[in-house]
Amino acid sequence: MPYKELFGDPGHKALLERGEALWRVVRDHPRYAYYGTVVSLSDPGKDTATVVANLARIQGLGMCFYLPKTEANPIRRQLEGEGFRTAQSLFCCGGKAAYQASKSLLGKKAAPDGLAIEPLTDRSSDTLIEATVALCQACGLSAMPGEIMRGSVLPGINLVARDAAGAPVATAASYAMHAPDAPRSKEAFWGVLATREDYRGSGLAGWLGARAIQHMWENVGMRVFNTGVKEDNAASLAACAKLGIRRSDLVTLFCFDDATLSEGPRYARALNPVKRTQRL
């Protein structure tokens, strides 16, 4: 069923709708990844520029993971020559070392007193989902569909720390990225680390991130954890490294089609004509 829990401005909701509609078509294809935002290429090759451009035309945003850094600039020049905007981020990943570092951190450090730690599920209230989205947005993170956050679409977990009043003060998440039979089926997206201002500096989001890694390793069978970080974000790179998630010689490539982005939900309706309502 189409997502009903979409947040953000109309343009962002439309982007998520287009991504979901395309994912419904290619969800079993081993070359593509999806964790709740847009369908992305996970198997770069000679056709990378063509595939990413077409993903951008359909969704408004096309992405490619696992792209060797040495190949990024020629592809970006080609895409920009076709009228697209491009960007890239570092591709950081961790395997068994990330799991071991996470277990070590959890064994040495407990969550601050007075906080309740819980995963978002189908039983979580709409109010909690909305408050978690608001926390992410306040930290500059894009809103994910509520169904993704609840773990009802993809294997994954979104952990939330709540204060005595029940308000979320930190969150972290991890989701499977690929089809179950894909070569990269045991590689997960990891991230969405956000902390309310009065709890920043406590390491709480990293602690939740470690819990997410442990859960995905032990209960979902994930063996690699991937995230993107801007090259100049030294603080995030250091935080990831503490959990064994380190920069690689790969990048994530972003390709934006402003024409599609500006047209709002029209493409989503064409790809998936089921009328939907938003629960806000």
PASEBA-1860 file (N, C-alpha, C; in nm, 3 decimals):
! residues 280
1> MPYKELFG> 0.084/-0.119/0.000/0.000/0.000/0.000/0.088/0.125/0.000 ~ 0.044/0.231/-0.068/0.123/0.355/-0.067/0.137/0.411/0.075 ~ 0.248/0.480/0.097/0.270/0.540/0.228/0.162/0.642/0.260 ~ 0.122/0.645/0.385/0.028/0.746/0.432/0.095/0.843/0.529 ~ 0.208/0.802/0.586/0.277/0.886/0.684/0.396/0.956/0.619 ~ 0.367/1.064/0.550/0.471/1.143/0.484/0.479/1.280/0.550 ~ 0.601/1.331/0.564/0.624/1.455/0.635/0.713/1.546/0.552 ~ 0.724/1.670/0.597/0.805/1.766/0.525/0.720/1.852/0.433
9> DPGHKALL> 0.786/1.932/0.351/0.713/2.021/0.262/0.658/1.940/0.143 ~ 0.569/1.999/0.063/0.510/1.925/-0.049/0.613/1.867/-0.145 ~ 0.721/1.940/-0.171/0.823/1.889/-0.260/0.889/1.764/-0.207 ~ 0.918/1.762/-0.076/0.982/1.644/-0.017/0.885/1.526/-0.017 ~ 0.759/1.550/0.015/0.661/1.442/0.011/0.650/1.383/-0.129 ~ 0.650/1.470/-0.229/0.640/1.422/-0.366/0.763/1.340/-0.405 ~ 0.881/1.381/-0.359/1.003/1.305/-0.384/0.992/1.165/-0.325 ~ 0.943/1.156/-0.201/0.927/1.026/-0.137/0.823/0.941/-0.210
17> ERGEALWR> 0.717/1.004/-0.258/0.615/0.930/-0.333/0.672/0.872/-0.461 ~ 0.751/0.951/-0.533/0.811/0.902/-0.656/0.908/0.788/-0.627 ~ 0.987/0.804/-0.520/1.081/0.699/-0.484/1.010/0.570/-0.448 ~ 0.902/0.581/-0.371/0.827/0.461/-0.334/0.767/0.394/-0.456 ~ 0.709/0.474/-0.547/0.645/0.417/-0.664/0.746/0.341/-0.750 ~ 0.866/0.397/-0.768/0.968/0.328/-0.846/1.017/0.204/-0.773 ~ 1.033/0.213/-0.642/1.078/0.096/-0.565/0.981/-0.020/-0.580 ~ 0.852/0.007/-0.586/0.754/-0.101/-0.602/0.779/-0.178/-0.732
25> VVRDHPRY> 0.837/-0.111/-0.831/0.865/-0.174/-0.960/0.997/-0.252/-0.958 ~ 1.102/-0.196/-0.897/1.237/-0.255/-0.908/1.284/-0.317/-0.777 ~ 1.196/-0.337/-0.682/1.238/-0.379/-0.548/1.316/-0.510/-0.544 ~ 1.298/-0.597/-0.642/1.370/-0.725/-0.643/1.493/-0.723/-0.732 ~ 1.524/-0.608/-0.792/1.639/-0.600/-0.882/1.767/-0.583/-0.801 ~ 1.870/-0.667/-0.824/1.990/-0.662/-0.740/2.076/-0.537/-0.757 ~ 2.054/-0.459/-0.864/2.139/-0.342/-0.886/2.095/-0.220/-0.804 ~ 1.978/-0.227/-0.745/1.923/-0.106/-0.684/1.911/-0.119/-0.532
33> AYYGTVVS> 1.922/-0.004/-0.468/1.908/0.006/-0.323/1.794/0.100/-0.289 ~ 1.736/0.079/-0.171/1.627/0.166/-0.125/1.616/0.149/0.026 ~ 1.609/0.262/0.097/1.586/0.254/0.242/1.486/0.360/0.286 ~ 1.393/0.396/0.196/1.284/0.483/0.235/1.283/0.619/0.169 ~ 1.386/0.653/0.093/1.389/0.784/0.028/1.371/0.768/-0.122 ~ 1.480/0.742/-0.195/1.471/0.720/-0.340/1.543/0.592/-0.378 ~ 1.508/0.539/-0.493/1.579/0.424/-0.548/1.716/0.471/-0.597 ~ 1.820/0.396/-0.561/1.958/0.434/-0.594/2.029/0.318/-0.661
41> LSDPGKDT> 2.130/0.350/-0.739/2.213/0.249/-0.804/2.318/0.198/-0.707 ~ 2.328/0.066/-0.693/2.427/0.006/-0.604/2.531/-0.075/-0.678 ~ 2.528/-0.071/-0.810/2.620/-0.151/-0.891/2.673/-0.064/-1.004 ~ 2.764/0.030/-0.973/2.813/0.119/-1.078/2.890/0.043/-1.186 ~ 2.880/0.096/-1.308/2.950/0.035/-1.421/2.962/0.135/-1.534 ~ 2.978/0.086/-1.655/2.993/0.175/-1.769/2.869/0.260/-1.794 ~ 2.754/0.212/-1.748/2.629/0.284/-1.771/2.587/0.370/-1.652 ~ 2.678/0.395/-1.557/2.641/0.467/-1.435/2.576/0.601/-1.465
49> ATVVANLA> 2.637/0.681/-1.551/2.582/0.814/-1.579/2.442/0.805/-1.637 ~ 2.420/0.711/-1.728/2.289/0.695/-1.790/2.184/0.653/-1.688 ~ 2.218/0.555/-1.604/2.122/0.506/-1.505/2.089/0.614/-1.402 ~ 2.192/0.681/-1.352/2.169/0.785/-1.251/2.087/0.899/-1.309 ~ 2.115/0.936/-1.435/2.037/1.042/-1.499/1.891/1.002/-1.511 ~ 1.864/0.878/-1.547/1.725/0.834/-1.560/1.656/0.825/-1.424 ~ 1.729/0.783/-1.322/1.672/0.785/-1.187/1.634/0.927/-1.147 ~ 1.719/1.023/-1.183/1.691/1.163/-1.150/1.570/1.214/-1.228
57> RIQGLGMC> 1.558/1.177/-1.354/1.444/1.223/-1.434/1.313/1.171/-1.377 ~ 1.314/1.048/-1.326/1.192/0.988/-1.272/1.160/1.040/-1.133 ~ 1.263/1.047/-1.048/1.239/1.078/-0.906/1.266/1.223/-0.869 ~ 1.352/1.289/-0.947/1.402/1.420/-0.909/1.541/1.411/-0.851 ~ 1.576/1.297/-0.795/1.708/1.272/-0.738/1.752/1.131/-0.776 ~ 1.869/1.120/-0.837/1.930/0.992/-0.863/2.058/0.981/-0.782 ~ 2.084/0.864/-0.724/2.202/0.844/-0.642/2.274/0.718/-0.687 ~ 2.405/0.715/-0.663/2.484/0.596/-0.688/2.576/0.573/-0.569
65> FYLPKTEA> 2.564/0.457/-0.508/2.653/0.416/-0.399/2.771/0.337/-0.456 ~ 2.875/0.320/-0.375/2.989/0.234/-0.407/3.066/0.281/-0.530 ~ 3.062/0.410/-0.560/3.132/0.462/-0.677/3.276/0.495/-0.640 ~ 3.376/0.438/-0.708/3.515/0.475/-0.679/3.536/0.625/-0.693 ~ 3.604/0.683/-0.597/3.622/0.829/-0.596/3.690/0.877/-0.724 ~ 3.779/0.797/-0.780/3.852/0.836/-0.900/3.761/0.847/-1.022 ~ 3.643/0.785/-1.017/3.551/0.788/-1.130/3.444/0.895/-1.117 ~ 3.438/0.961/-1.002/3.326/1.053/-0.976/3.330/1.177/-1.064
73> NPIRRQLE> 3.445/1.241/-1.076/3.451/1.369/-1.148/3.412/1.356/-1.296 ~ 3.463/1.257/-1.369/3.419/1.245/-1.509/3.269/1.225/-1.523 ~ 3.210/1.145/-1.435/3.066/1.122/-1.441/2.991/1.249/-1.405 ~ 3.039/1.322/-1.305/2.973/1.447/-1.268/2.978/1.548/-1.383 ~ 3.092/1.555/-1.451/3.103/1.648/-1.564/3.005/1.610/-1.675 ~ 2.990/1.481/-1.698/2.897/1.437/-1.802/2.754/1.474/-1.764 ~ 2.717/1.449/-1.640/2.581/1.479/-1.595/2.555/1.630/-1.597 ~ 2.650/1.707/-1.550/2.633/1.852/-1.550/2.624/1.907/-1.692
81> GEGFRTAQ> 2.694/1.841/-1.786/2.685/1.881/-1.925/2.546/1.856/-1.983 ~ 2.470/1.764/-1.920/2.334/1.735/-1.963/2.231/1.820/-1.887 ~ 2.278/1.911/-1.802/2.188/2.003/-1.733/2.150/1.963/-1.592 ~ 2.209/1.859/-1.537/2.179/1.818/-1.401/2.270/1.889/-1.301 ~ 2.225/1.902/-1.178/2.312/1.941/-1.067/2.368/1.815/-1.003 ~ 2.492/1.820/-0.954/2.551/1.703/-0.891/2.618/1.740/-0.760 ~ 2.640/1.638/-0.679/2.714/1.652/-0.554/2.766/1.514/-0.517 ~ 2.849/1.507/-0.416/2.897/1.377/-0.368/2.929/1.386/-0.221
89> SLFCCGGK> 2.929/1.270/-0.157/2.970/1.261/-0.017/3.059/1.140/0.000 ~ 3.133/1.136/0.109/3.215/1.020/0.138/3.127/0.900/0.169 ~ 3.169/0.783/0.124/3.098/0.660/0.153/3.172/0.590/0.266 ~ 3.111/0.587/0.383/3.173/0.526/0.501/3.105/0.393/0.530 ~ 3.183/0.295/0.572/3.124/0.164/0.599/3.204/0.090/0.706 ~ 3.139/-0.007/0.764/3.203/-0.090/0.866/3.139/-0.227/0.870 ~ 3.218/-0.328/0.897/3.169/-0.464/0.904/3.176/-0.519/1.046 ~ 3.250/-0.629/1.063/3.259/-0.692/1.194/3.319/-0.597/1.297
97> AAYQASKS> 3.412/-0.512/1.253/3.472/-0.415/1.345/3.366/-0.319/1.400 ~ 3.268/-0.284/1.319/3.161/-0.196/1.366/3.076/-0.267/1.471 ~ 3.047/-0.393/1.448/2.971/-0.469/1.547/3.048/-0.483/1.677 ~ 3.176/-0.514/1.668/3.257/-0.531/1.790/3.271/-0.399/1.865 ~ 3.293/-0.289/1.792/3.304/-0.159/1.857/3.173/-0.119/1.923 ~ 3.063/-0.153/1.860/2.933/-0.121/1.917/2.909/-0.199/2.045 ~ 2.938/-0.328/2.043/2.923/-0.409/2.164/3.012/-0.359/2.276 ~ 3.134/-0.319/2.241/3.227/-0.269/2.342/3.173/-0.141/2.405
105> LLGKKAAP> 3.123/-0.049/2.322/3.069/0.075/2.375/2.950/0.049/2.466 ~ 2.860/-0.037/2.424/2.741/-0.066/2.504/2.777/-0.135/2.636 ~ 2.886/-0.211/2.633/2.929/-0.277/2.757/2.992/-0.182/2.856 ~ 3.047/-0.070/2.807/3.116/0.025/2.893/3.027/0.141/2.938 ~ 2.925/0.170/2.860/2.848/0.291/2.884/2.699/0.262/2.878 ~ 2.626/0.318/2.971/2.480/0.305/2.972/2.418/0.435/2.928 ~ 2.294/0.429/2.887/2.221/0.550/2.851/2.203/0.637/2.975 ~ 2.196/0.768/2.959/2.175/0.856/3.075/2.050/0.817/3.155
113> DGLAIEPL> 2.057/0.834/3.285/1.943/0.802/3.370/1.822/0.886/3.331 ~ 1.706/0.827/3.353/1.583/0.901/3.329/1.531/0.894/3.188 ~ 1.598/0.817/3.102/1.554/0.806/2.965/1.499/0.666/2.937 ~ 1.394/0.660/2.857/1.340/0.533/2.812/1.387/0.510/2.668 ~ 1.441/0.392/2.640/1.491/0.359/2.506/1.395/0.259/2.444 ~ 1.346/0.290/2.325/1.250/0.201/2.260/1.260/0.212/2.108 ~ 1.224/0.104/2.039/1.215/0.111/1.892/1.078/0.163/1.851 ~ 1.074/0.232/1.739/0.945/0.269/1.682/0.884/0.146/1.616
121> TDRSSDTL> 0.756/0.124/1.636/0.685/0.009/1.581/0.547/0.052/1.533 ~ 0.473/-0.046/1.483/0.335/-0.019/1.442/0.249/0.029/1.559 ~ 0.292/-0.002/1.681/0.215/0.039/1.798/0.253/0.178/1.849 ~ 0.360/0.235/1.796/0.400/0.370/1.838/0.295/0.471/1.797 ~ 0.271/0.567/1.881/0.168/0.666/1.854/0.208/0.758/1.740 ~ 0.109/0.813/1.672/0.137/0.911/1.569/0.211/1.031/1.628 ~ 0.178/1.065/1.752/0.242/1.179/1.818/0.392/1.155/1.832 ~ 0.432/1.033/1.870/0.574/1.003/1.885/0.644/1.006/1.749
129> IEATVALC> 0.581/0.951/1.647/0.641/0.955/1.514/0.663/1.099/1.471 ~ 0.561/1.182/1.486/0.571/1.323/1.446/0.678/1.396/1.524 ~ 0.689/1.367/1.655/0.790/1.433/1.737/0.930/1.388/1.698 ~ 0.946/1.261/1.660/1.076/1.211/1.615/1.115/1.275/1.482 ~ 1.018/1.289/1.393/1.043/1.359/1.267/1.087/1.502/1.293 ~ 1.018/1.570/1.384/1.052/1.709/1.416/1.193/1.719/1.472 ~ 1.234/1.622/1.555/1.370/1.621/1.608/1.471/1.606/1.495 ~ 1.446/1.515/1.402/1.537/1.496/1.289/1.546/1.623/1.205
137> QACGLSAM> 1.432/1.684/1.178/1.431/1.806/1.097/1.507/1.919/1.167 ~ 1.494/1.928/1.300/1.565/2.031/1.375/1.716/2.012/1.367 ~ 1.759/1.888/1.339/1.902/1.858/1.326/1.947/1.858/1.181 ~ 1.861/1.904/1.090/1.898/1.914/0.950/1.884/1.786/0.871 ~ 1.812/1.688/0.925/1.794/1.561/0.855/1.658/1.558/0.786 ~ 1.651/1.494/0.671/1.526/1.484/0.598/1.431/1.386/0.666 ~ 1.303/1.411/0.651/1.202/1.325/0.713/1.187/1.196/0.633 ~ 1.185/1.083/0.704/1.159/0.953/0.643/1.009/0.924/0.652
145> PGEIMRGS> 0.957/0.839/0.565/0.817/0.797/0.581/0.797/0.727/0.715 ~ 0.682/0.751/0.776/0.654/0.690/0.906/0.657/0.539/0.900 ~ 0.609/0.481/0.790/0.607/0.336/0.777/0.748/0.277/0.778 ~ 0.844/0.349/0.719/0.983/0.306/0.723/1.034/0.313/0.866 ~ 1.006/0.424/0.934/1.052/0.443/1.071/0.998/0.335/1.164 ~ 0.878/0.291/1.139/0.816/0.189/1.225/0.871/0.048/1.196 ~ 0.948/0.033/1.089/1.001/-0.098/1.054/0.900/-0.190/0.990 ~ 0.791/-0.135/0.935/0.685/-0.217/0.878/0.702/-0.242/0.729
153> VLPGINLV> 0.804/-0.179/0.665/0.826/-0.194/0.521/0.955/-0.269/0.493 ~ 1.063/-0.228/0.557/1.194/-0.288/0.537/1.244/-0.346/0.670 ~ 1.326/-0.454/0.665/1.389/-0.500/0.788/1.478/-0.389/0.844 ~ 1.455/-0.349/0.966/1.533/-0.241/1.023/1.481/-0.197/1.158 ~ 1.545/-0.093/1.211/1.507/-0.044/1.343/1.535/0.106/1.352 ~ 1.444/0.177/1.416/1.463/0.318/1.449/1.446/0.330/1.600 ~ 1.556/0.355/1.668/1.555/0.365/1.813/1.537/0.510/1.856 ~ 1.461/0.528/1.965/1.435/0.661/2.017/1.459/0.660/2.167
161> ARDAAGAP> 1.526/0.764/2.216/1.540/0.787/2.360/1.440/0.894/2.400 ~ 1.359/0.866/2.503/1.255/0.960/2.545/1.281/1.006/2.688 ~ 1.253/1.134/2.713/1.272/1.188/2.848/1.151/1.157/2.936 ~ 1.151/1.208/3.059/1.044/1.176/3.154/0.908/1.223/3.105 ~ 0.906/1.326/3.021/0.780/1.376/2.967/0.735/1.299/2.844 ~ 0.818/1.204/2.798/0.783/1.123/2.682/0.830/1.180/2.550 ~ 0.902/1.291/2.554/0.948/1.355/2.430/1.077/1.290/2.383 ~ 1.095/1.268/2.253/1.221/1.212/2.203/1.335/1.312/2.216
169> VATAASYA> 1.450/1.264/2.265/1.567/1.351/2.279/1.682/1.305/2.189 ~ 1.674/1.183/2.134/1.776/1.134/2.043/1.720/1.017/1.965 ~ 1.778/0.994/1.849/1.733/0.884/1.764/1.847/0.833/1.677 ~ 1.836/0.710/1.632/1.931/0.649/1.537/1.858/0.535/1.468 ~ 1.900/0.504/1.346/1.827/0.403/1.270/1.920/0.324/1.179 ~ 1.872/0.207/1.137/1.942/0.125/1.038/1.839/0.040/0.967 ~ 1.853/0.030/0.833/1.758/-0.046/0.753/1.832/-0.127/0.646 ~ 1.777/-0.243/0.613/1.828/-0.318/0.498/1.812/-0.234/0.373
177> MHAPDAPR> 1.909/-0.241/0.281/1.909/-0.157/0.163/1.872/-0.229/0.035 ~ 1.890/-0.361/0.032/1.881/-0.434/-0.095/1.783/-0.550/-0.086 ~ 1.749/-0.603/-0.202/1.661/-0.718/-0.209/1.724/-0.837/-0.136 ~ 1.641/-0.926/-0.079/1.695/-1.039/-0.001/1.791/-1.128/-0.078 ~ 1.774/-1.140/-0.209/1.860/-1.228/-0.288/1.973/-1.153/-0.359 ~ 1.987/-1.024/-0.334/2.091/-0.945/-0.400/2.229/-0.977/-0.342 ~ 2.336/-0.959/-0.420/2.470/-0.984/-0.367/2.502/-0.902/-0.242 ~ 2.442/-0.784/-0.230/2.468/-0.697/-0.114/2.354/-0.705/-0.012
185> SKEAFWGV> 2.285/-0.816/-0.007/2.166/-0.827/0.078/2.197/-0.810/0.227 ~ 2.321/-0.830/0.266/2.356/-0.818/0.408/2.420/-0.683/0.441 ~ 2.404/-0.588/0.351/2.456/-0.453/0.375/2.340/-0.361/0.409 ~ 2.356/-0.283/0.516/2.248/-0.199/0.567/2.286/-0.052/0.562 ~ 2.185/0.030/0.542/2.201/0.173/0.568/2.204/0.193/0.719 ~ 2.285/0.288/0.764/2.293/0.320/0.907/2.306/0.471/0.922 ~ 2.234/0.528/1.016/2.246/0.672/1.036/2.125/0.732/1.102 ~ 2.079/0.847/1.051/1.969/0.926/1.108/1.997/0.954/1.256
193> LATREDYR> 2.122/0.988/1.286/2.158/1.020/1.424/2.123/1.166/1.452 ~ 2.036/1.186/1.550/1.992/1.321/1.586/1.977/1.330/1.737 ~ 2.015/1.445/1.793/2.008/1.467/1.937/1.952/1.605/1.966 ~ 1.860/1.610/2.060/1.806/1.739/2.103/1.916/1.822/2.167 ~ 1.907/1.953/2.151/2.019/2.041/2.188/2.065/2.022/2.331 ~ 1.971/2.005/2.425/2.011/1.995/2.565/2.077/1.862/2.601 ~ 2.080/1.765/2.508/2.148/1.637/2.532/2.273/1.620/2.446 ~ 2.304/1.721/2.366/2.421/1.710/2.279/2.549/1.709/2.362
201> GSGLAGWL> 2.646/1.634/2.314/2.772/1.619/2.388/2.772/1.500/2.481 ~ 2.658/1.434/2.496/2.649/1.319/2.587/2.685/1.187/2.519 ~ 2.697/1.189/2.385/2.723/1.065/2.313/2.600/0.978/2.298 ~ 2.482/1.035/2.325/2.360/0.955/2.325/2.326/0.902/2.187 ~ 2.335/0.985/2.084/2.303/0.938/1.950/2.397/0.825/1.907 ~ 2.526/0.837/1.941/2.621/0.731/1.909/2.588/0.603/1.983 ~ 2.543/0.617/2.107/2.503/0.500/2.186/2.384/0.430/2.121 ~ 2.286/0.510/2.076/2.173/0.452/2.006/2.217/0.389/1.874
209> GARAIQHM> 2.310/0.456/1.805/2.363/0.399/1.682/2.429/0.265/1.705 ~ 2.499/0.250/1.816/2.561/0.122/1.850/2.454/0.016/1.876 ~ 2.347/0.056/1.944/2.236/-0.037/1.967/2.175/-0.082/1.836 ~ 2.163/0.011/1.742/2.105/-0.023/1.612/2.194/-0.123/1.538 ~ 2.325/-0.102/1.541/2.418/-0.194/1.475/2.409/-0.333/1.539 ~ 2.410/-0.336/1.670/2.401/-0.465/1.739/2.272/-0.538/1.702 ~ 2.161/-0.467/1.701/2.033/-0.529/1.666/2.037/-0.584/1.523 ~ 2.085/-0.504/1.429/2.083/-0.546/1.289/2.177/-0.664/1.266
217> WENVGMRV> 2.289/-0.668/1.338/2.384/-0.780/1.324/2.325/-0.908/1.384 ~ 2.272/-0.898/1.504/2.229/-1.017/1.577/2.090/-1.066/1.539 ~ 2.002/-0.976/1.497/1.863/-1.014/1.474/1.818/-1.009/1.328 ~ 1.890/-0.935/1.247/1.849/-0.921/1.106/1.952/-0.983/1.012 ~ 2.072/-1.012/1.062/2.174/-1.077/0.981/2.254/-0.983/0.893 ~ 2.251/-0.853/0.924/2.332/-0.759/0.847/2.480/-0.772/0.885 ~ 2.568/-0.752/0.789/2.710/-0.769/0.813/2.794/-0.648/0.771 ~ 2.733/-0.550/0.706/2.801/-0.427/0.667/2.706/-0.310/0.692
225> FNTGVKED> 2.761/-0.199/0.740/2.681/-0.081/0.772/2.738/0.039/0.698 ~ 2.653/0.101/0.616/2.695/0.208/0.528/2.630/0.341/0.564 ~ 2.704/0.448/0.546/2.647/0.581/0.566/2.727/0.680/0.482 ~ 2.667/0.795/0.457/2.733/0.901/0.382/2.765/1.018/0.472 ~ 2.882/1.076/0.454/2.925/1.190/0.535/2.992/1.292/0.443 ~ 2.961/1.419/0.463/3.030/1.522/0.385/3.178/1.523/0.421 ~ 3.260/1.548/0.322/3.405/1.536/0.340/3.459/1.633/0.444 ~ 3.393/1.748/0.461/3.441/1.847/0.556/3.379/1.834/0.695
233> NAASLAAC> 3.301/1.727/0.717/3.234/1.709/0.846/3.321/1.621/0.935 ~ 3.424/1.682/0.994/3.520/1.607/1.075/3.454/1.546/1.198 ~ 3.357/1.616/1.257/3.292/1.565/1.379/3.216/1.436/1.350 ~ 3.142/1.433/1.239/3.066/1.312/1.205/3.159/1.197/1.167 ~ 3.267/1.229/1.096/3.363/1.125/1.061/3.425/1.064/1.186 ~ 3.456/1.148/1.284/3.514/1.098/1.409/3.414/1.013/1.486 ~ 3.287/1.057/1.488/3.183/0.981/1.559/3.162/0.846/1.494 ~ 3.162/0.842/1.361/3.147/0.715/1.292/3.267/0.623/1.320
241> AKLGIRRS> 3.386/0.679/1.318/3.507/0.599/1.338/3.507/0.532/1.475 ~ 3.448/0.597/1.575/3.441/0.537/1.709/3.361/0.407/1.707 ~ 3.271/0.395/1.611/3.190/0.274/1.600/3.239/0.183/1.487 ~ 3.361/0.206/1.441/3.418/0.119/1.339/3.363/0.141/1.200 ~ 3.299/0.256/1.177/3.248/0.290/1.045/3.339/0.398/0.989 ~ 3.418/0.363/0.890/3.527/0.450/0.846/3.512/0.487/0.699 ~ 3.576/0.598/0.664/3.574/0.643/0.524/3.645/0.541/0.437 ~ 3.599/0.532/0.314/3.657/0.439/0.218/3.707/0.518/0.097
249> DLVTLFCF> 3.750/0.448/-0.006/3.790/0.514/-0.129/3.673/0.525/-0.226 ~ 3.552/0.511/-0.172/3.429/0.521/-0.249/3.354/0.649/-0.213 ~ 3.261/0.688/-0.299/3.176/0.803/-0.272/3.032/0.769/-0.308 ~ 2.941/0.851/-0.258/2.802/0.849/-0.303/2.782/0.967/-0.395 ~ 2.729/0.941/-0.513/2.705/1.045/-0.612/2.558/1.085/-0.610 ~ 2.532/1.216/-0.616/2.396/1.269/-0.618/2.374/1.342/-0.750 ~ 2.261/1.319/-0.811/2.224/1.385/-0.936/2.082/1.440/-0.922 ~ 2.067/1.572/-0.939/1.938/1.637/-0.919/1.880/1.683/-1.053
257> DDATLSEG> 1.754/1.652/-1.076/1.682/1.702/-1.191/1.582/1.806/-1.141 ~ 1.616/1.934/-1.156/1.533/2.039/-1.102/1.397/2.046/-1.170 ~ 1.389/2.005/-1.295/1.260/2.006/-1.364/1.162/1.910/-1.298 ~ 1.209/1.789/-1.265/1.123/1.692/-1.197/1.092/1.737/-1.055 ~ 1.192/1.788/-0.985/1.171/1.832/-0.848/1.066/1.943/-0.840 ~ 1.062/2.029/-0.940/0.970/2.143/-0.937/0.828/2.105/-0.974 ~ 0.809/1.986/-1.032/0.675/1.948/-1.077/0.593/1.880/-0.970 ~ 0.647/1.862/-0.852/0.568/1.809/-0.742/0.521/1.667/-0.766
265> PRYARALN> 0.399/1.636/-0.724/0.354/1.497/-0.720/0.301/1.441/-0.851 ~ 0.311/1.515/-0.963/0.248/1.467/-1.086/0.304/1.331/-1.128 ~ 0.438/1.316/-1.123/0.497/1.189/-1.164/0.457/1.078/-1.070 ~ 0.445/1.109/-0.941/0.405/1.007/-0.845/0.265/0.957/-0.877 ~ 0.175/1.048/-0.913/0.039/1.006/-0.946/0.038/0.921/-1.073 ~ 0.125/0.955/-1.168/0.130/0.879/-1.292/0.183/0.739/-1.269 ~ 0.286/0.728/-1.184/0.346/0.597/-1.157/0.259/0.513/-1.067 ~ 0.186/0.578/-0.977/0.107/0.508/-0.877/-0.023/0.585/-0.856
273> PVKRTQRL> -0.127/0.557/-0.935/-0.245/0.642/-0.936/-0.339/0.625/-0.818 ~ -0.303/0.545/-0.718/-0.389/0.528/-0.602/-0.393/0.659/-0.523 ~ -0.511/0.706/-0.494/-0.525/0.828/-0.417/-0.482/0.802/-0.274 ~ -0.405/0.895/-0.218/-0.355/0.876/-0.082/-0.387/0.998/0.002 ~ -0.387/0.977/0.130/-0.408/1.086/0.226/-0.285/1.095/0.312 ~ -0.257/1.213/0.363/-0.143/1.234/0.451/-0.190/1.237/0.596 ~ -0.121/1.166/0.682/-0.151/1.172/0.825/-0.042/1.255/0.890 ~ -0.076/1.375/0.932/0.021/1.467/0.987/-0.009/1.498/1.132
END
